[in-house]
């Protein structure tokens, strides 16, 4: 199920449930689950430059970049690279304390790995103010960057880096060893956690690092979803953008031994689920008609011998994804 030594550990176990797990002293302040187009249209405003499309459909956000935002098509006063980063931002309620958590989910689909000539850069950013409402110069952000056919790179804002950004290439795993960071094809959760003014970044349950903004009086004003326009069309898929009051109690990364034990237990559990599905959804052919087990035996002299069988419904994908 996982690529040991390279993969984002435990991601398959927590991606679906991370944002629904009980959290310590964390409550929703502002949220868009992208279930209604009208609700989302009211919450979000253009950030730097409007994307080509902002389409809420099937419970997720499809943000497309296209020709309207190409360099040659932007107004003369917006041809700077600043306006190549295109998206929207949502104003949020101010937390009561400087401990808060901002999250969003992003779909790293096959387009992040295929077509090595296609560049992509998606960014989740938090614009800050101090306790008096004055803007803070640094905006914490996590960016996923595709520059070829390999795993996307993960960059985080760090004001003490010369470029203002830091590329995260390794992380500390559950065995307290450094491991290469590999972002697999799947939904992933980007997390910006502010605890007493210190900013910590997470990809799912992997700690990407902590940065010091230079002050502790930090409060979110906007959450931004954007992508860089490289003068070629592409799509970024988002879901569940949320600001929480307080901080998460994140699932701890397991050691290799404990992870193996957990995977073995889950493998047995899911194998049992699949066996029960086969038992309840297997039908048998008698004289050109399909029947469940009891009816088939009744029509075939009390036996299933010699009968062709099939599943009346395929086993759901979720019965394999443990």
C-alpha positions as a printed Julia matrix, in Angstrom:
322×3 Matrix{Float64}:
   0.0     0.0     0.0
   2.88    2.41    0.72
   6.28    3.18   -0.7
   8.44    2.51    2.36
  11.4     4.88    2.68
  10.03    7.38    0.17
   6.33    7.86    0.67
   4.49   10.31    2.86
   4.11    8.0     5.85
   0.62    7.22    7.13
  -1.0     9.44    4.48
  -3.33    6.72    3.28
  -4.44    6.19    6.85
  -5.23    9.76    7.77
  -6.06   11.7     4.61
  -9.75   10.99    4.7
 -10.06   11.43    8.45
  -7.52   14.07    9.43
  -9.97   16.94    9.36
 -12.71   14.99   11.13
 -10.63   13.64   13.99
 -11.24   15.12   17.44
  -8.83   17.98   17.96
  -7.57   19.64   21.08
  -9.08   23.08   21.72
  -9.83   23.61   18.02
 -13.12   24.97   16.68
 -14.11   26.11   13.2
 -14.0    29.87   12.69
 -14.37   30.16    8.9
 -14.79   27.38    6.35
 -15.62   26.63    2.74
 -16.27   22.98    1.94
 -17.11   23.88   -1.68
 -20.52   22.24   -1.62
 -22.47   25.21   -3.01
 -21.41   27.52   -5.84
 -23.4    30.47   -4.46
 -21.85   30.24   -1.0
 -18.32   30.14   -2.42
 -18.94   33.05   -4.77
 -19.84   35.25   -1.81
 -16.8    34.29    0.27
 -13.93   34.68   -2.19
 -12.47   37.72   -3.97
  -9.74   38.0    -6.6
  -6.19   37.75   -5.26
  -3.58   39.53   -7.42
  -5.24   38.32  -10.65
  -8.48   36.45  -11.32
  -8.05   32.81  -12.44
  -9.6    31.73  -15.74
 -12.21   29.62  -13.96
 -13.34   29.15  -10.35
 -15.82   26.29  -10.59
 -17.4    24.65   -7.56
 -18.71   21.27   -8.66
 -19.15   17.79   -7.16
 -18.14   19.09   -3.74
 -14.7    20.38   -4.74
 -13.16   23.51   -6.24
 -11.74   23.41   -9.77
  -9.44   26.38  -10.25
  -8.25   26.72  -13.84
  -5.56   28.97  -15.28
  -5.8    29.95  -18.92
  -5.2    32.42  -21.68
  -6.9    35.38  -19.99
  -4.06   35.36  -17.46
  -1.19   34.8   -19.9
   1.54   37.43  -19.79
   0.69   38.8   -23.24
  -3.01   39.15  -22.37
  -2.68   40.91  -19.03
  -3.01   44.72  -18.88
   0.25   46.67  -19.12
   0.16   47.55  -15.43
  -0.21   43.85  -14.49
   2.49   42.18  -16.57
   4.84   41.85  -13.59
   5.5    38.28  -12.36
   3.55   39.23   -9.21
   0.35   38.94  -11.26
   1.31   35.56  -12.73
   0.25   34.12   -9.36
  -3.51   34.0    -9.84
  -6.36   32.97   -7.55
  -8.79   34.11   -4.9
  -8.74   34.78   -1.16
 -11.34   34.41    1.58
 -11.61   36.8     4.5
 -11.72   34.98    7.84
 -12.88   35.68   11.37
 -10.08   36.74   13.7
  -9.2    34.15   16.37
  -9.29   35.21   20.0
  -5.7    34.06   20.52
  -2.56   33.8    18.42
  -2.9    30.01   18.33
  -4.83   28.92   15.24
  -4.73   26.4    12.37
  -5.38   26.99    8.66
  -5.92   23.97    6.41
  -6.86   23.03    2.86
  -6.88   19.82    0.84
  -5.3    19.59   -2.61
  -5.66   16.82   -5.16
  -2.25   15.77   -6.48
  -3.58   13.9    -9.51
  -1.67   12.29  -12.38
  -1.14   15.65  -14.13
   1.42   16.45  -11.41
   3.54   13.56  -12.68
   2.79   13.21  -16.41
   3.88   15.53  -19.25
   7.32   16.65  -18.08
   7.01   19.83  -20.16
   4.05   21.11  -18.09
   4.89   23.35  -15.14
   2.52   23.75  -12.19
   2.72   25.71   -8.97
  -0.15   25.76   -6.46
   0.02   27.83   -3.29
  -1.91   27.96    0.0
  -1.21   31.26    1.76
  -2.29   32.98    4.99
  -2.21   36.79    5.06
  -1.62   38.12    8.56
  -2.42   41.18   10.67
  -1.36   42.11   14.18
  -3.74   42.54   17.07
  -4.54   46.11   15.96
  -5.4    45.01   12.42
  -2.18   46.27   10.83
  -0.83   44.11    7.96
   2.16   41.87    8.72
   4.83   41.88    5.99
   5.33   38.08    5.89
   2.55   35.72    4.74
   3.09   32.04    5.66
   2.48   29.74    2.7
   2.98   26.22    1.38
   3.53   25.67   -2.35
   3.56   22.48   -4.4
   5.73   22.8    -7.52
   5.86   20.56  -10.58
   8.85   21.08  -12.81
   9.15   17.69  -14.5
   7.76   14.16  -14.26
   8.93   13.38  -10.71
   7.35   14.04   -7.35
   6.21   17.65   -6.8
   8.55   19.78   -4.71
   7.27   21.26   -1.46
   8.23   24.85   -0.63
   7.37   26.8     2.52
   7.78   30.48    3.29
  10.75   31.22    5.56
  11.71   34.9     5.88
  15.25   33.97    6.95
  15.98   32.2     3.64
  17.52   34.47    1.0
  14.67   33.8    -1.44
  12.01   33.9     1.26
  11.19   30.25    0.51
  12.62   26.95    1.72
  12.48   23.68   -0.24
  11.68   20.73    2.04
  13.48   17.62    0.8
  13.64   15.47    3.95
  11.62   14.98    7.11
  12.02   13.07   10.37
  10.02    9.85   10.34
   8.54    7.82   13.19
  11.9     6.12   13.77
  13.42    9.59   14.29
  15.45    9.15   11.11
  15.69   11.51    8.15
  13.71   10.33    5.14
  13.28   11.71    1.64
   9.99   13.52    1.13
   7.96   12.05   -1.73
   4.47   13.39   -2.47
   2.36   10.6    -3.9
  -0.66   10.87   -6.18
  -3.62   11.4    -3.83
  -5.47   14.03   -1.83
  -3.15   15.78    0.63
  -3.79   18.22    3.47
  -1.73   21.41    3.72
  -1.58   22.85    7.24
  -0.31   26.17    8.57
  -0.27   26.09   12.35
   0.43   29.19   14.45
   1.18   28.44   18.09
   1.99   31.48   20.2
   3.29   33.22   17.1
   5.53   30.4    15.82
   4.5    29.14   12.37
   4.75   25.39   11.71
   3.99   23.77    8.35
   2.61   20.27    7.79
   1.88   18.1     4.78
  -0.69   15.64    6.16
   1.0    14.49    9.39
   4.54   15.3     8.26
   6.15   18.29    9.91
   7.81   20.38    7.21
   9.43   22.87    9.56
   8.88   25.94   11.72
   9.68   29.56   10.96
   9.87   32.69   13.09
   8.06   35.7    11.64
   9.8    38.02   14.09
   6.75   38.79   16.23
   4.16   36.85   18.18
   1.15   39.13   17.59
  -0.08   37.21   14.52
  -3.65   36.73   13.34
  -4.99   35.53    9.95
  -6.95   37.97    7.8
  -7.25   36.04    4.51
  -6.75   32.47    3.3
  -5.6    32.39   -0.33
  -5.69   29.64   -2.96
  -3.7    30.41   -6.08
  -1.49   29.01   -8.83
   1.18   30.41  -11.1
   0.31   31.0   -14.75
   3.14   29.73  -16.98
   1.28   30.73  -20.16
  -0.13   27.23  -20.51
  -3.54   26.09  -19.26
  -3.82   23.75  -16.29
  -6.13   22.87  -13.42
  -5.73   22.7    -9.63
  -8.35   20.91   -7.51
  -8.97   22.03   -3.91
 -11.33   21.13   -1.07
 -12.16   22.01    2.55
 -10.44   25.32    3.19
 -10.79   26.02    6.92
  -9.53   28.27    9.7
  -9.68   26.85   13.21
  -9.37   28.55   16.57
  -6.67   26.59   18.42
  -4.29   23.87   17.26
  -4.71   20.29   16.13
  -3.63   17.29   18.09
  -2.04   15.68   15.03
  -1.68   11.91   14.7
   1.86   10.95   15.56
   4.0     9.31   12.9
   4.53    5.66   13.82
   7.83    3.81   13.93
   8.45    1.26   11.17
   7.67   -1.63   13.54
   4.4    -0.13   14.77
   3.45    0.95   11.24
   4.0    -2.6     9.96
   1.85   -3.97   12.77
  -0.9    -1.49   11.99
  -0.79   -2.25    8.27
  -0.96   -6.0     8.94
  -3.99   -5.5    11.17
  -5.68   -3.29    8.59
  -4.85   -5.73    5.78
  -6.57   -8.54    7.7
  -9.55   -6.32    8.5
 -10.03   -5.23    4.89
  -9.52   -8.76    3.57
 -12.35   -9.83    5.88
 -14.56   -7.01    4.54
 -13.89   -8.12    0.96
 -14.64  -11.75    1.83
 -17.99  -10.76    3.35
 -18.79   -8.7     0.23
 -18.03  -11.68   -2.03
 -20.17  -13.92    0.15
 -23.18  -11.59    0.03
 -22.85  -10.46   -3.6
 -21.9   -13.66   -5.45
 -24.53  -15.0    -7.85
 -24.61  -18.28   -9.79
 -25.86  -19.15  -13.25
 -28.54  -21.81  -13.63
 -30.14  -22.33  -17.07
 -29.05  -18.88  -18.24
 -30.36  -17.03  -15.17
 -28.42  -15.68  -12.19
 -29.39  -16.47   -8.59
 -28.03  -16.01   -5.1
 -26.51  -19.0    -3.32
 -29.67  -20.41   -1.74
 -31.79  -20.07   -4.87
 -29.03  -21.51   -7.04
 -28.69  -24.58   -4.8
 -32.45  -25.08   -4.83
 -32.53  -25.03   -8.62
 -29.38  -27.15   -9.01
 -30.14  -30.14   -6.83
 -28.79  -28.71   -3.59
 -25.26  -28.03   -4.87
 -23.24  -25.27   -6.5
 -20.96  -27.7    -8.32
 -20.45  -26.91  -11.98
 -22.1   -23.48  -11.83
 -20.5   -20.33  -13.15
 -20.41  -17.46  -10.65
 -19.82  -13.72  -10.64
 -20.24  -10.7    -8.38
 -23.57   -8.91   -8.74
 -21.79   -5.68   -7.72
 -18.04   -4.99   -7.86
 -16.14   -4.67   -4.6
 -15.88   -0.93   -3.8
 -12.45    0.68   -4.11
 -12.73    1.76   -0.47
 -12.5    -1.93    0.56
  -8.89   -1.91   -0.66
  -7.77    1.54    0.48
  -6.68    1.0     4.04
